[in-house]
Amino acid sequence: MSRLGNKPIDVPAGVKVQIAGGAVNVSGPKGSLSWTVPATAELALDEGGRQLRVASRGQDKQARANHGLTRSLVANMVRGVSEGYHKRLLIYGTGYNCKLLGNVLHLNIGYMGRSRDGGSQFEVPVPAGLQVDVETPAARGDNEPARLVIRGCDKQAVGQFAAEVRSLRKAEPYKGKGIRYENEVVRRKVGKALSGS
């Protein structure tokens, strides 16, 4: 049996969990999520609806794997609708910036993008259920990056969108220009030195 799968999931106040027909629906102050539970796992509410327990319906390898997976995904759903998830991205580079117009993120990251007007911007639609906040410092110096925060209750959706934005211009190793996660360490390389003759 999975030791992680056997741990109960505490349901905080303000979060409602409904289990019906092989699916679990979780709703809270940050939103609502639903997921279809694998046939090899079973969910049950106890302690007056304040704890969720996951049980395995078999002892084969797949059933044991689904036991821990189900517990992790449902725990992420409960945390997501109560606290939410976020990813912060930093954009380094002279002239590199970002802005949010409506539900479209505009990124000026140094080369031609997929802009409708032919400009040098990437236009990235923000998926439904996610929120993007652009943090613009009062006075941006050369070493001060542009910042944006992606928020949402679905951990997978937040991580996926952050990865897609980052992939448009990953940080390069010589000057460090590009898009990176907040705590990402970019291994820098030394450029070629000109030798005197």
WOBEL-V537403 format. One record per pair of residues at least 12 apart in sequence whose ideal C-beta (glycine too) atoms are under 7 Angstrom apart, sorted by the first residue. I is the first residue (numbers start at 1). J is the second residue. D is the distance in whole Angstrom. If there is no record, write none. Layout:
BEGIN
i: {I;I}
j: {J;J}
d: {D;D}
END
This chain:
BEGIN
i: {1;1;2;2;2;4;4;4;5;5;5;5;5;7;8;8;8;9;9;9;9;9;9;10;10;11;11;11;11;11;12;14;14;14;15;15;15;15;17;17;19;19;22;22;23;23;23;24;24;24;26;26;26;27;28;28;29;30;30;30;30;30;31;31;31;32;33;33;33;33;33;35;35;37;38;38;40;40;40;40;40;40;41;41;41;41;41;41;42;42;43;52;54;54;54;54;76;80;80;80;81;84;84;84;85;85;85;86;86;86;86;87;87;87;87;87;88;88;88;89;89;89;89;89;89;90;90;90;90;91;91;91;91;92;92;92;92;92;93;93;93;93;94;95;96;96;96;96;96;97;98;98;98;99;100;100;103;103;104;104;104;104;105;105;105;106;106;107;107;107;107;108;108;109;109;109;109;110;122;124;127;127;129;129;129;130;130;130;130;130;130;131;131;132;132;133;133;133;134;135;135;135;150;165;166;166;166;171;173;173;173;173;174;174;176}
j: {56;67;64;67;68;68;71;72;54;56;67;68;71;71;51;52;53;51;52;71;74;75;78;50;51;49;50;51;52;78;82;28;29;82;28;78;81;82;45;52;43;45;36;37;35;36;37;37;43;74;77;78;81;81;81;82;82;80;81;82;84;153;81;129;153;81;77;80;81;153;154;73;77;70;66;70;56;57;58;62;63;66;54;56;57;66;67;70;55;57;74;74;67;70;71;74;155;153;154;155;153;151;152;153;152;155;158;149;150;151;158;150;158;159;162;181;147;149;182;148;162;165;166;179;181;145;147;180;182;109;145;146;179;145;171;176;177;178;109;110;177;178;142;108;108;109;110;146;177;146;134;146;148;134;132;134;125;126;123;124;125;126;124;126;132;121;123;121;122;124;168;120;121;122;168;169;179;169;168;165;157;161;152;154;157;150;151;152;157;158;161;151;152;148;150;148;149;151;148;147;148;149;162;179;179;180;181;186;186;187;188;189;189;191;188}
d: {7;7;6;4;4;5;6;7;5;7;4;4;4;7;5;7;5;7;4;7;6;5;6;7;6;7;5;6;6;6;5;6;6;7;4;6;6;5;6;6;5;7;6;6;7;5;7;6;6;6;5;6;5;6;3;5;7;7;5;7;4;4;6;7;4;6;5;6;6;6;6;6;7;6;4;6;7;5;5;6;4;5;6;6;7;5;6;4;5;6;7;6;6;5;4;7;5;4;6;6;5;6;7;5;6;5;5;6;6;5;7;5;6;7;4;7;6;5;4;5;6;6;6;6;6;4;6;6;6;7;5;4;5;5;7;5;5;6;7;6;4;7;7;7;6;5;6;6;7;5;6;5;5;6;6;5;6;5;5;7;5;7;4;6;6;5;6;6;4;7;6;6;5;7;6;4;7;7;6;6;6;6;6;6;6;6;7;4;6;7;6;5;7;6;6;7;5;7;5;4;7;7;5;6;5;7;7;5;7;6;6;4;6;5;6}
END
